[in-house]
Amino acid sequence: MLKQVLHKGFSIAMAILVLFSTVSFTVESHFCGDTLVDVSIFSEAEKCAMESMEILQKKSCCKDKVDVIQGQDELHVVSFEDLDLDQDQLWFTFTQSYPILFESLSKQIIPHKDYVPPNLIYDIQMLDEVFLI
């Protein structure tokens, strides 16, 4: 039970790791002076009320900071022709032996499956007064 839970947990963690290593996204932050007003992922950060007032004054105390987090975009695709002889033998052996894992096992014979023990009529230990100490 614990082994299955750990296996599923590691599988999910590896899938999330692969997903996040290949996805790119942006984090946009809006500062008013030195104060952080809004942080947004995947969309534009909301502007503060000072932003509309600064249009009239032409003096800006607000600034936007955009962090672009690049994912992996250089995936190396290997074709079957690029494999060397050792790798070809490995793939051949794997493809030939993999279906054997899913063959059903032969039915096990249990010789005492239908055996019913005899009914106890007398308690032999009490009759013979023999007790384990």
C-alpha positions as CSV (number, residue, x, y, z in Angstrom):
1,M,0.0,0.0,0.0
2,L,2.7,2.4,1.0
3,K,4.8,1.5,-2.1
4,Q,1.8,2.3,-4.4
5,V,1.2,5.6,-2.7
6,L,4.9,6.6,-3.0
7,H,5.0,5.5,-6.6
8,K,2.0,7.6,-7.5
9,G,3.3,10.5,-5.5
10,F,6.7,10.5,-7.3
11,S,4.9,10.0,-10.7
12,I,2.8,13.1,-10.1
13,A,5.8,15.1,-8.9
14,M,7.8,14.2,-12.0
15,A,4.9,15.1,-14.3
16,I,4.5,18.5,-12.6
17,L,8.3,19.0,-12.9
18,V,8.3,18.3,-16.6
19,L,5.2,20.5,-17.1
20,F,6.7,23.5,-15.3
21,S,10.2,23.1,-16.9
22,T,8.7,23.4,-20.4
23,V,6.1,26.2,-19.8
24,S,7.0,29.9,-20.1
25,F,5.1,32.5,-18.2
26,T,5.4,36.2,-17.1
27,V,5.0,37.7,-13.6
28,E,4.1,41.4,-13.8
29,S,4.3,43.6,-10.7
30,H,3.0,47.2,-10.3
31,F,4.8,49.5,-7.8
32,C,3.6,52.9,-6.6
33,G,6.7,54.5,-5.3
34,D,8.3,51.7,-3.2
35,T,5.0,50.0,-2.4
36,L,3.9,46.9,-4.2
37,V,0.4,47.4,-5.4
38,D,-0.4,44.3,-7.5
39,V,1.2,41.1,-8.7
40,S,-0.2,39.2,-11.7
41,I,0.7,36.0,-13.4
42,F,-0.4,35.4,-17.1
43,S,-2.2,38.8,-17.3
44,E,-1.5,42.5,-16.8
45,A,-1.3,43.9,-13.2
46,E,-3.9,46.4,-12.1
47,K,-2.8,50.0,-12.0
48,C,-3.2,52.1,-8.9
49,A,-5.3,55.3,-8.6
50,M,-2.1,57.4,-8.8
51,E,-1.6,56.2,-12.3
52,S,-4.6,58.2,-13.6
53,M,-3.6,61.3,-11.7
54,E,0.0,61.2,-13.1
55,I,-1.4,61.5,-16.6
56,L,-2.3,65.1,-15.7
57,Q,1.0,65.9,-13.8
58,K,3.4,64.2,-16.3
59,K,5.5,63.1,-13.4
60,S,5.6,59.3,-12.7
61,C,6.1,57.7,-9.4
62,C,4.6,54.4,-10.5
63,K,6.6,51.7,-12.3
64,D,5.9,48.3,-13.7
65,K,8.3,45.3,-13.4
66,V,7.9,42.4,-15.8
67,D,9.7,39.1,-15.1
68,V,9.6,36.6,-17.9
69,I,10.4,33.0,-16.8
70,Q,11.5,31.0,-19.9
71,G,10.8,27.3,-20.0
72,Q,12.9,24.8,-21.9
73,D,12.3,25.2,-25.6
74,E,15.2,23.1,-26.9
75,L,13.8,19.6,-26.9
76,H,16.1,17.1,-28.5
77,V,14.2,14.6,-30.6
78,V,16.0,11.4,-31.5
79,S,14.8,9.3,-34.4
80,F,15.2,5.6,-34.5
81,E,17.9,5.8,-37.2
82,D,20.1,7.8,-34.8
83,L,20.4,4.9,-32.4
84,D,23.6,2.9,-32.3
85,L,23.8,-1.0,-32.3
86,D,23.7,-1.4,-28.5
87,Q,20.6,0.8,-28.2
88,D,18.9,-1.0,-31.1
89,Q,19.5,-4.3,-29.3
90,L,18.1,-2.9,-26.1
91,W,14.9,-1.7,-27.8
92,F,14.4,-5.0,-29.7
93,T,14.8,-7.0,-26.4
94,F,12.5,-4.6,-24.6
95,T,9.7,-4.8,-27.2
96,Q,10.0,-8.6,-27.4
97,S,9.9,-9.1,-23.6
98,Y,7.3,-6.4,-22.6
99,P,4.2,-8.4,-23.6
100,I,5.3,-11.3,-21.5
101,L,4.7,-9.1,-18.4
102,F,0.9,-9.1,-19.1
103,E,0.4,-12.8,-19.7
104,S,-2.0,-14.3,-17.1
105,L,-0.6,-16.7,-14.6
106,S,-1.6,-20.4,-14.6
107,K,-4.4,-21.2,-12.2
108,Q,-3.0,-22.3,-8.9
109,I,-4.2,-25.6,-7.5
110,I,-5.0,-25.5,-3.8
111,P,-5.4,-29.1,-2.6
112,H,-7.0,-28.4,0.7
113,K,-9.5,-25.8,-0.5
114,D,-12.6,-28.0,0.1
115,Y,-11.3,-29.7,3.3
116,V,-13.6,-29.3,6.3
117,P,-12.1,-30.2,9.6
118,P,-14.0,-32.7,11.8
119,N,-16.3,-31.5,14.5
120,L,-15.0,-31.7,18.0
121,I,-17.3,-33.7,20.2
122,Y,-15.2,-33.8,23.3
123,D,-12.5,-31.6,24.6
124,I,-9.6,-34.1,24.8
125,Q,-7.4,-31.9,27.0
126,M,-10.1,-31.6,29.6
127,L,-10.9,-35.3,29.5
128,D,-7.3,-36.4,29.9
129,E,-6.5,-33.4,32.2
130,V,-3.4,-32.5,30.1
131,F,-2.6,-28.8,30.1
132,L,0.3,-26.8,28.7
133,I,2.2,-24.8,31.2
